[in-house]
Amino acid sequence: MTLSAALRNSASQLRTERSELNLRFIDSHHDWLDLSLGGPAGDAARTSLAGYTDWLAPSLHQMEHVAATLDHHANLQARREELEDRVIAFLGQIDERNVAAARAAGLLLNQVRALGDSLDWLCSQEIDALCTPAGVSPPVRFEEFSDLPVDTIHEINLAQANEHVAQLAAKNPDMKVLEASDGRLVAMVDPGEFRTTPASLTTFVEGVHSSDPETWQRAVDRGRNLAKASGGPAVVWLGYQAPSSLPRAIHADPARTAGSELVRFQRALGARYPQAKRTVVGYSYGSVVTGHAAKEDKIADDVVLVGSPGTGASHSSELHGRIWAATNAHDPIAIATGPHGGIHGPDPTTDAFGATPLPGADGLPGDHGTYWEDPRFLRGLGQVARAR
């Protein structure tokens, strides 16, 4: 039996049970009310039974809503199953020597099946919402989808995404949306096919302005460059309310709050991919976020601080993991910090802080925005991400 047929069958059974429940209640209700039971006890019993009508009507209404939800998703699944059959038929017609066409059709088939899983999950969430008291929030964090494949999580997030996320996903087919809400985006990009057991994972934490959807394409492009350099997937972590301007970036509170969110995400990432080598790259104000997270927990095997105004720590020994640092020679961020401290603490690239210079990136001539296109810098990141 197909999933759409199973959903329709469940809806039909639920409506049948609803009708039978209503009939049984009406028959028994009349029987009890007709009993010649006198006195205060009889009056109390009849009053209580009359109140059951107020309970039953909402329950019957709820059952009808659930049945309607099942029917709606059955129709969606039927359309998806039709598309899946068409893709399978097309696969059967492809010449086995046409490897590119077979690979493209195989990827499309995986996406269509992931869509089916996401529709099934969304259906269950709608039914839970109908049958659960108000106030229960739907899952929004990566950790809450631990039992679902990344492709399915992507489809679920797209089904509920705003236009900014939907457009970004359409422009970047190598991107999977792991979390999305107003001013927040967590997405994974991969230089090749998405793999279930990646050897390495790099999380990129952006800085000021990164909650603005207009900057998200740039962040995804930088994440893609990191993925190519490391040879494994890269997560673009824009999962916090970033300062909207440089003056606001002098405050540490947003970084502390974001640091706890980053710890939460990295734990979920580690639980899903326990064999992967994990690296976190904190850039600009994102390095402040990363520093606060790394003080709280070992968020990765390696932590790389790039163009950093400080980390909230006075020495690298306060941070968990192997700590690396790089700042371009002409990066004006150096104005905000120094060997003895600054807005968010000492410069991580100074000897006194105790971080290791990023391989090959010492004294590069670029400015604050050129890291992510600099081959030498990217080679250094790749070397750190690949090393065991």
N, C-alpha and C positions, 0 to 999 in steps of 0.2 A: 504494500500500500504506500502511495506517495505521501509526502508530508501534507500537501494541500488536502488530499482526501481524508487523511487522519484528522486534520483540523476541522473539516466539515462534519465528519462523523462525531467528533467530540461536541461540536456546537449542537448537533441534532439530539444527541443523548442528553445534553444539559437541558435543552428545551423540554424534552419528554419528562425528565425528572422534575422540572419546575412545574409542569402541568399536574403530574401525579401528586406532588407535595401539596399543591393548592387544593386539589380535590379531596385528599385525605384530611387536610386540616378542616375544610368546610364540613365534611361528613362528621368528623369527631366533635367539632365545635358545636354543631347543632345537637348532637347526642347529649353532650354534657349540659348544655343550656336547658334541654328539655327534661333533665332529671328532676323529680319532685323532691329535692333536698331542701328542707326548710331551715330556718334559724340563721343566726349570724354566720355560721360556717358556710352554709350554702350560698348566702348572699356574697360573702367574700370570694368564694370559688368562682361564682359567675362574673364578678367584677374583674378578677384576675384573667379569666378566659377572654373577656371582652378586650383586655389590653393586648392580647397576643395578636390581634388584627393589626395593631400599630407596628408590631415587630415583623410580622410576616410580609406585609406589603413592600417595605424597603428591601427585604431579602430577595423576594421574587423579582423586583426591579433590578437588583444587583446581578442576579443570575442571567437575566435577559441581556444586560450590558456585556457580561462576559461572553455569552453566546455570540453577540454581535461582533465583539472583538475577534473571536475565533474565525468567524465568517470572513471578516475583513482581511485578516492575515492569510486565510486560505486562498483568497483571490490573488493576493500578492505573491504567495508561494507558487500558485499555478502558473502565473506569468513568468516567474523565475525558472520554474521547471521546464517550461516551453523553451526558454532561451538556452538552458543547459542542454536539452536534447538537440537543439540546432547546432550548438558548438561541438557536441560529441559526434554528430553526423558529419560536420565539416572536417573534424579530425580524421574520421574514417576515409575521407576522400583525398586527403593530402598525400602526395607522393612521398614515400619514406625518405627520399633523397633531399627533399626540401626541408632541411633542418630548421631554418629560420621561421618558416610558416608554422611548423609543428610546435616549435617552442613558444611562439606568440599565442597560438591557439591553446596550448597547455596552460599558459599563464592566465589567459582569459577564463578558462574553465575553473581554475583555482579561485579567481575573483568572484565568479558567479556562485560557486559553492560557499565561499565565505559570506556572500550576501545572504544566502539562505540561512546560514547559522545566525547571522546578525538579526534577521527578521524573526527567527524563532526566539531569540533572546529578548528582542523588543516586545514581542507578543507576551512573553512571560512577565516582563516588567509591567506592562499595561494591566494584566490580570492581577498581579500583586498589588498594584496601586488601587484597583477597584475593590479588592478584598482586604485591604490593610487600613487601619486607622490613619487619619491625616497626620502629616508631620514626618513620615518616613521618607528620607531623601534618596533619590536614585544614585547609583554609583557614578562617580565623576573622576576618581583617581585610578591610576594604572594598577595599583595593588588590589583594587576591588574587582578587577577583571582577571584574576589569577588563573581561572580555569578555562579561559578562552584564548584561542590563537590570536596572534597579532593582526592577521588579515581581518578577522571577525571584529576585533576591537576597533580597527580602522573604519569598517563599515558602520558600526554602531555610532561612533562619533560623527561620521559624516551625515548620518540620518538625522542627527540632532544639531548639526553645526550651523553657525551663522554664515552669511554670504562670504565673509572674508576667508574663513577656513575652507569653504567649498571651492572658492576660486583658486586658492593656493594649492589645494589638492589636485585640481584639474590641470594646473600648470606644471605640477611636479609629480608625475606618475611613479617616481621612485621613492615617494614619501608616504609613510604610514602615520596617521594621527593617533597618538596614544592618549592624549588628554586635550580637551578644548573647552574653553568657556570665555566669557568676556574678559579681554585683556590678558588671556593666558593661552599658551600653546605649547604642547610637548609633542614632538614629532620625530620619527626615526627615518633616516635616509641611508641607503645602502649603495655602494659603488657597483654592485652586481646583483645577483638574485638574493632575495631575502632567505636567510638560512635559519634553521631551527637551533643549531649549535654553533654560533659564531665563536671564533678564537679570541676576538677582542671586541670591546665595546667602548666607544668614546662619548662622553656626555659634554656638550658645549654649553656653557652658561654665559649668556649675553648680559650687557649692562644697561646704561641709561637709554631710555626711549624704547626698550625692547618689548614693552606692553602695547606699543602702537602697532596695529596690524599693517600699517604702511611699511614697517621695517622688517616684516617677517620673511619676505622673499630674500632679502639680503642675508638674513640669518640662516635660512635654508641653504643658500649658495655656499656660505662659509662652512656649514655643517657637511655639505657634500664634499668640499675640498678636504676637510678633516677625514671623512670616510675613505676617500681615495688615498690619502697619505697613510692611514693606519691599516688599510686593507680589510677593514671590518665596518659594521654599521656604526653610524654616529647619531646620537640623540641631540636634537636642538631643544634645549630645555629653557623655555621662556615661561616657566611655571610660577611666576610671582608678579606682584604689582611693582614694576621697576620704577625708579624715579623718572619723572618726565622732563627733567632739566638738570644741568650741571649743578646749579645752586642747591637743588633738593638732594643731590647725591652726597652732600656732606653729612647727612644723617645716617646713622647706623641701624636704626630700628627696622627699616624695610629689609636690610640684609639679614638681621637676626631672624626675623619672621620667615624670610625666604630660605634661610639656611635649614630650618627645621623641615620645610617642604622638600628641599633637595635631599636631605637625609632620608626622608620617607620614600621618595622616588627611587633613590639608589638602592635602598634595601629591597624594594620590590623588583628592581632590575636584577640584583644579585640572586634573589630567590628564583627568578625565572631562568636565568642563565648562570648557574653556579660554577660552570667550568670556564667561563669567559674571563679574560684579563680585562679589568675595568680601569679606565682613565677618565678623570674629570679635568676639563680645561675651563678655567674661570678667566673671563676677559673683562678688563676695566672694572666697573662696579660689580660685574659678575664674579670677579676674583674676591671681592669683599664677601659676597654671598657664599662663595666656595670656602673661604677661610672660616667663616662662622660654622658652616656645616662640618668641615674637617676637624674643628675643635670638639664637636659633639660626638662624632662617630667616624669610623674608617669607611668613608664613602667610596673609596676606590683604592686600587693598588698604587696608582700614581696620581698625583695632583699637580697640575701645571698652572702657574699663575702668570698671566700675560697682560702687559700694559697695566700693571696693578698700582692703585693708589694706597695699598695696604690691605691687610687681611683681618684686622681685629686682633691679631696675635703679635706678640713682641719678638717671638723666635719660632723657627720652624719646628722645634721640638714640641710646641704646643699643638701641632697639627698631626693627624694620623696619616700614615702612608708615606711613600717617597715623595718629597716635595721638590719641584722644579720651578724655575722662574726665568722669564725673558722680558726685556723691555727694549724697544728700538732706540737707537741713539738720538733720534730726533722726535721722540714721542713726548709731547708736552705734559703728559701725566706726571712726569718727574717733578714738576713744580709742586704737586700736591703731597709729596712725600720725600723722604730722605733717609740716611742711615740711622738717624736718631729718632725718627718718628715723623708723623704727618697727620693728615685728616683721619686716616683709618689705621695708623700704625706705621712702622718702618717699611722702607722699600724692600720687597722680597729679593731683589737682585743684589743687594749689598752683602758683603761677606759676613757682616755681623748677624744677619738674619739666619744664615745657615742653610739656605736652599741651594740645590745644585743647579748651575747654569744649564739651560736647555742646550743639547748638543748642536753645535754649529750655528747657534743663534746669538752668540755673544757679540755685541757691538754692531748689529745690523743697522744700516743707515736709514731705514724707513721711519714713518711717523705712526700715529695712533691707529690709522685705518688700513695699513698696508700688510699686516701680518698674514692675512688669509689668502693672499695671492703670491707671497714670497716663497719661491721653491726651497730655499735653504731653511727657512723657518718651518715649513711643512715637512721637510725631510727630518728635521729634529723631532718634531711631534710624532712622526711615524715611527722613528727609532724608539722613542719612549713607549709608545702604545704597543709595539710588537714585542718588546723585550719581556722576558719572563723573570 
